[in-house]
Amino acid sequence: MQLEGNAASAKKRFYNRVRRTCLLHNIDIEYDGVPKMYAGVELKIDGDIIYGQYADDCKPLNINWQSIHECLLEFGFTGGVK
């Protein structure tokens, strides 16, 4: 899946959309690892994982926020766009 427009600005735009949608629907974003070296990211509702993205190797995960945003839309979690 390719990010639209400038990669950095598109990544930030979709991160903000995911963050706002998660705040609106009480979804927790949990990271596995330390900043700049995340091995995974999970979205949870009441402790149940609804979506997860994990690194395949020892390199840090490049989180695809556009993919997460589209997955949330498929699950019916809308809103959060400012």
N, C-alpha and C positions, 0 to 999 in steps of 0.2 A: 504494500500500500504506500503510495507516494504522498508526501505532504504537499499542500498547495502553497504556491508563492515562495517567499524567502523561508528557508527551512527553520531558522531561529525564531522568526516572528510567528510562523505558523504553529510551531511547537508551543510557544507561549500562549497563543490564542486558544488552542485546543486544551492546554493545561487549565487555563482559567475557566473554560466552559465546563470541563469535568469537575473542577473544584466547586464551582457554583452549583452545579447539578447535585453533587454529593451533599453539599450543605443544605440544599432545599429538601432532599429526600432522606436525610439522616444516614447517609452512607459513609462509612469510615474508609479512609485511604491509609493503608499500612505498607510501609516500606521494609524490605529485608536488606539490611546492610547499613553502611554509613553513607552520608552524602558524598556524591561523586563516585561512589563504588557500590551502587545498589545492585543486588543480585535478583531482586524481584519486587513487584508491587502487586498488592491485592486490594480489591474493593469488597468490603464486608457490610452486611446488614445483620444486626443482632448476632454477630459471631459467625454467620454463615458466609462463605466466600461466594460472591456472585461473578467475579471476574478476576483472573490472575495473569500476570505476564512475568516470565522468569528468564534469566540468562541461560544460554545453552552451554557456555564455557566459563573460563575464569575471568573473562573480560567483563567490565561493568555493563549493565543493561542500558541500552538506549531506548528509553520508554517511548512508545508510540502513542501519544495522547489522542491523536485523531482516531486510531483504532478503538481505543477505550471509549471515546465519545460516541462513535457509531454503535458500539455494543450496548451502551446505556440507552441509546435511542431505540434499538431493537427490543430491549427489555421493557420499554415503555416509560423510562425515566426521562421526562422532558423538562425543559425550563433551564434556568441557570444562565441563559445568555443575556448579557447586560444590554 
